[in-house]
Amino acid sequence: GNSVLIDYQLAPVRDKQGIYLDGDQFWAEPALDQAADWLHKLAMSKEMRNQLGLAAVRDAEKFFSLESFKEAVGNSN
């Protein structure tokens, strides 16, 4: 509820710089037409942008707070 998910297809990593050590890695190539459609919808709808943004803020505050981190690692201090 805090983002828009875009379809993708896995594609082999083409690594000209040699950053990825494993030659069997893949990345997600997004469905560009679908991404463009969503960007257009979001550009046209202030309400939709606000809803997604507020949901993202709520989730970030909930899941990435210090208290949430302490709970995840088992530290109650």
Buried (B, 14 or more C-beta within 10 A) or exposed (E): EEEEEBEEEEEEEEEEEEEEEEEEEEEEEEBEEBBEEBEEEBEEEEEBEEEBEEEEEEEEEEEEEEEEEEEEEEEEE
